Amino acid sequence: MAAWTHDTLVAGVRAGDRRALARAITLIENADPLAYEIVRELYPETGRSYVVGMTGPPGVGKSSLLSALIRHVRGEGASAGVISVDPSSPFTRGALLGDRIRLADHFLDPAVFIRSMGTRGHLGGLAEATLQAALVLDAAGKDIVFIETVGTGQSEIGIVTIADTVVLVLMPGSGDSIQALKAGIMEIPDVIAVNKCDHPAAKTMVNEVSSILALDPDRSWRPPILLTEAVRGEGIAELWEKVGEHQQHLEESGLLAGRRAEHLAGEVFAVASARAKTHLERTVAGNEELARLLEAVQRRELDPLTAVREIMEKVFHIYGDPNGTDTR
């Protein structure tokens, strides 16, 4: 095919063309100016897909469970898009595609589009491009958009800012799962899957998770806990049923629109903050006077907050006290 243009890409995405989707997401990942124009034009046509986040510690079987869920929703006649946010190579900053191999059964399905995206060094594994890629899949008419996170650090928190329903996957007998419980991750899921249900400690983990959830009795939605076995497909239909019940709860309570509005506003601030930080770092690095401020802090000749105030005044023309109050 001839080189993609703005018009052919937009038309291709609207038609669900896999090559157009792949090209558009590549442009998004590369922060190409054409991607900005494409997303801007397609954005009014979004908001129709239901976004399900899959998160949890590494090694608990998220990809296998996701593959089983895709098979299930396809059996119901729904189309699916998948964004798998993978660990990045510290050398190439590309995506390591080992987990993606587990989704290979769906590569040839024309109603399923799967894309791995490297975290590219972004905190928590959720790249700025993830939301835009989800919007493109939404505009392409995918009924369900799954977002699978790397499952480390802040990524479990980050998924909340994109997904309508968050599925937390845990595995019995996993030290990482216990650490997740201790780290307060239990505050974010809407549905919990304890995978590898034939493990001797599976029921014990369900009881532990139930005890933790009981500490927050005021939640309007109490996350159900499902036992699953992804490889054999056990508990998959029940898990998807609970996702549907959560969607119904959000819609009937009027919370879905509010949640999406809050997420989009949060994403605007997150992206703006990231770009402001990049601009700040570049400006300070290229300005000898500002660089000397950092050196003075490092020598303990100047306190950090005073340095912040002076940098903010010079870079952003924000005048205020060290706590950030604008006094103009």
Order of alpha helices (4+ residues) and beta strands (2+ residues): alpha-alpha-alpha-beta-alpha-beta-beta-alpha-beta-alpha-beta-alpha-beta-alpha-beta-alpha-alpha-alpha-alpha
